[in-house]
């Protein structure tokens, strides 16, 4: 006889991947249960949540966070930290928009990132409009508080600064009030070592989740 699990229990049983679906992600952020979560580094969650809070509150303007480590614990730990930060905000003070998680499809070209992200946010770039200006305006209009981007290392590295991934991301970090959180085991390679990576590095704090009980803050844009 099948077990009739509650929505929260079913969510917990889905290999702890709430970010694969917008509705599941929102449910996970708002759920009040605190069951043990597969792969989460419990020591890293509070420290990472504090970094997110400091930047989210505007103490550090136009700055991003990059988190690196080994999967699947990396994404699970970041998700738990974002949720902890979200639930610490009093209900009447929370933004109308939830933090958004988006995983880039494997093989997506860097110059298609902005268009793919706009589609994920429900407003594809209109014909004749500049991609970067469109997504910047969209983030302002939707008042997205936190945007988590993962899967970036699956994208090919651009050969020039003109269409490089760091160039697009640095523009968005600089011109929006959205806090960007980059989650990738190879974050340094795809964000800082690629063409035009210097500007993004100066705007990004690199955090590492190396094990079950350690998280440390690195010099912005540099490996620990």
C-alpha positions in Angstrom: 0.0 0.0 0.0 1.6 3.4 -1.0 2.5 5.8 1.8 0.5 9.1 1.6 3.3 11.6 2.4 2.7 15.2 3.1 4.0 17.8 0.5 6.9 18.6 2.9 7.8 15.0 3.3 7.7 14.4 -0.4 9.9 17.4 -1.0 12.4 16.1 1.5 12.5 12.7 -0.1 13.3 14.1 -3.6 17.1 13.7 -3.1 17.1 17.3 -1.7 17.0 19.1 -5.0 14.3 21.8 -4.5 16.0 24.1 -7.0 15.0 21.9 -10.0 11.5 23.5 -9.9 10.4 27.0 -9.1 7.4 25.9 -7.1 9.3 23.3 -5.2 12.0 25.8 -4.4 9.5 28.3 -3.0 7.9 25.6 -1.0 11.3 24.6 0.5 12.1 28.2 1.4 8.8 28.7 3.2 8.5 25.3 4.9 8.9 25.3 8.7 10.3 21.8 9.1 14.0 21.2 9.9 14.5 17.6 9.0 18.1 16.4 8.4 19.0 17.1 4.8 21.2 14.9 2.7 24.6 16.3 2.0 24.3 19.5 4.0 27.3 20.8 5.8 25.7 22.0 9.1 28.8 23.9 10.1 28.9 25.9 6.9 25.2 26.9 6.8 25.3 29.6 9.5 28.5 31.2 8.3 27.3 31.3 4.7 23.9 32.6 5.7 25.7 35.5 7.5 27.6 36.4 4.4 24.4 36.4 2.4 22.6 38.5 5.0 25.4 41.1 5.1 25.3 41.6 1.4 21.6 41.3 1.1 21.0 44.1 3.6 23.1 46.4 1.5 26.1 46.7 3.8 28.2 45.7 0.9 26.7 47.2 -2.3 26.9 45.6 -5.7 28.9 42.6 -4.5 28.4 39.0 -5.3 29.2 35.7 -3.5 30.8 32.6 -5.2 30.7 29.3 -3.3 32.8 26.4 -4.4 33.2 22.8 -3.1 32.2 19.3 -4.0 28.7 18.3 -5.1 26.1 17.3 -4.1 26.9 18.8 -0.7 27.8 22.1 -2.2 24.4 22.9 -3.7 22.6 21.4 -0.7 24.5 23.5 1.7 24.0 26.7 -0.3 20.2 26.0 -0.5 20.1 25.5 3.3 22.0 28.8 3.9 19.7 30.8 1.6 16.7 29.3 3.3 18.1 30.1 6.8 18.7 33.7 5.7 15.2 33.9 4.2 13.4 32.6 7.3 15.3 35.0 9.5 13.6 37.9 7.8 10.3 38.8 9.5 7.3 37.9 7.4 6.1 41.4 7.0 9.6 42.5 5.9 10.2 39.9 3.3 10.3 40.9 -0.4 7.3 39.9 -2.5 9.6 37.9 -4.7 11.4 34.8 -3.4 15.1 34.2 -4.0 15.4 32.6 -7.4 17.6 29.6 -8.3 18.6 28.9 -11.9 20.9 26.2 -13.2 22.5 26.9 -16.6 21.8 24.1 -19.2 24.9 22.2 -20.2 26.5 23.6 -23.3 24.8 27.0 -23.1 26.9 29.6 -24.8 28.0 32.6 -22.6 26.4 35.1 -25.0 23.0 33.3 -24.6 23.1 33.4 -20.8 21.1 36.6 -20.4 18.4 35.5 -22.8 18.1 32.1 -21.1 17.9 33.8 -17.7 15.2 36.2 -18.9 13.1 33.3 -20.1 13.6 31.6 -16.7 12.2 34.8 -15.1 9.2 34.6 -17.4 10.0 37.6 -19.6 12.0 36.7 -22.8 14.1 39.5 -24.3 11.9 41.3 -26.9 13.1 41.6 -30.4 15.3 44.6 -31.0 16.1 45.1 -27.3 19.6 45.0 -25.7 20.0 41.8 -23.7 21.8 43.2 -20.7 19.6 46.2 -20.4 16.5 44.0 -20.6 17.6 41.6 -17.8 18.7 44.5 -15.7 15.3 46.2 -16.0 13.6 42.9 -15.4 15.5 42.2 -12.1 14.6 45.7 -10.9 10.9 45.3 -11.9 10.6 41.9 -10.3 12.6 43.0 -7.2 14.5 39.7 -7.1 16.3 39.8 -3.8 18.8 36.9 -4.4 19.6 35.1 -7.6 21.5 31.8 -7.3 23.3 30.6 -10.5 24.7 27.1 -10.7 26.0 24.9 -13.5 28.2 27.6 -14.9 31.2 25.3 -15.4 29.1 23.3 -17.9 29.2 26.3 -20.2 32.0 26.7 -22.8 34.5 29.4 -22.0 34.4 32.3 -24.4 37.6 33.2 -26.2 37.2 37.0 -26.0 36.1 39.6 -23.4 33.3 40.8 -25.6 31.1 37.7 -25.0 32.6 36.2 -21.9 30.5 35.0 -19.0 32.3 37.1 -16.3 31.7 40.2 -18.4 27.9 39.7 -18.4 27.8 38.7 -14.8 29.9 41.7 -13.7 27.5 44.0 -15.5 24.5 42.5 -13.7 26.1 42.7 -10.3 27.1 46.3 -10.9 23.8 47.6 -12.2 21.2 45.8 -10.1 20.4 45.5 -6.4 20.0 41.7 -6.7 22.5 39.7 -4.7 24.1 37.2 -7.0 25.3 33.9 -5.5 27.4 31.7 -7.9 27.5 28.0 -7.0 30.0 25.8 -8.8 32.8 23.3 -8.0 34.9 25.2 -10.5 33.8 28.7 -9.7 37.3 30.2 -9.9 38.0 28.9 -13.3 34.7 30.0 -14.9 34.3 33.3 -13.1 37.8 34.7 -12.5 40.3 32.9 -14.8 38.2 33.5 -18.0 38.4 36.6 -20.2 37.2 39.8 -18.4 37.3 37.9 -15.1 39.2 40.6 -13.2 36.2 43.0 -12.7 33.9 40.2 -11.5 36.7 39.0 -9.1 36.9 42.4 -7.5 33.1 42.3 -6.9 32.9 38.7 -5.6 33.7 37.1 -2.3 34.8 33.5 -2.7 33.7 31.0 -0.1 34.8 27.3 0.0 32.8 24.4 1.5 35.6 21.9 1.6 34.3 19.4 4.2 31.7 18.5 6.8 32.8 21.1 9.4 34.7 23.9 7.7 33.9 27.0 5.7 36.2 29.9 5.3 36.2 33.2 3.6 38.8 33.9 1.0 40.2 37.2 -0.3 37.7 38.4 -2.9 38.3 36.8 -6.2 41.2 34.7 -5.0 41.5 31.1 -4.0 42.0 30.5 -0.2 
